[in-house]
Amino acid sequence: MDQKEHIEALKDIRQMMQRSVRFLSLSGLSGIFAGIYALAAAYLAYLKLESGAGRTDARGTLIYLMALALGCLILAIGTAFFFTRKNARKKGLKLWDESARLAFINLSIPLATGGLFAIALIRAGAIGFVAPATLVFYGLALINASRHTFPMIRQLGILEIILGLIAAFVWGHGLLFWAIGFGLLHIVYGLFMYFKFERA
């Protein structure tokens, strides 16, 4: 084998090893759509909060906002599954393998913890800390999962944590920071991932 063949063989080995330890089917398009859903949800939440009913019916507004967040989450998960499955087929990879399982577990633990903590904040009446908490816990979840998928997910996680911490100190702008973190950052990172790893 000449030098060129050796280099090609090493590249093949590296790709095989990378596929075995990292979940590489994650689609940038799912991030873009998740960001769009988040921006739409933030806009609807803003309209509700600024309406007369939003100011007088606290319980009804809270239920509306929780339903909105849940709907956004369901849409984001469904879209992620669709595009990730499509991307896996295109790359000839399995959708669910050991790397995907590890990424899912490492993402889910901080995410579920953050969700329960947000519910505790709501029950305690600390509504203003819900947006910062969800951003921080989501950032921790991304950092935790980044070991088993694209390294840039770690950078996104760090930015989410920074936004959450700023939101915790800049009182009264939680919805804006939530829209930036879950909306704009998802779109930016989704576009970057799509054009770098997926676009033919």
Summary of the structure (lengths in Angstrom):
residues: 200
radius of gyration: 19.3
end to end distance: 30.5
largest distance: 77.3
contacts: 638
relative contact order: 0.15
helix: 86%
strand: 0%
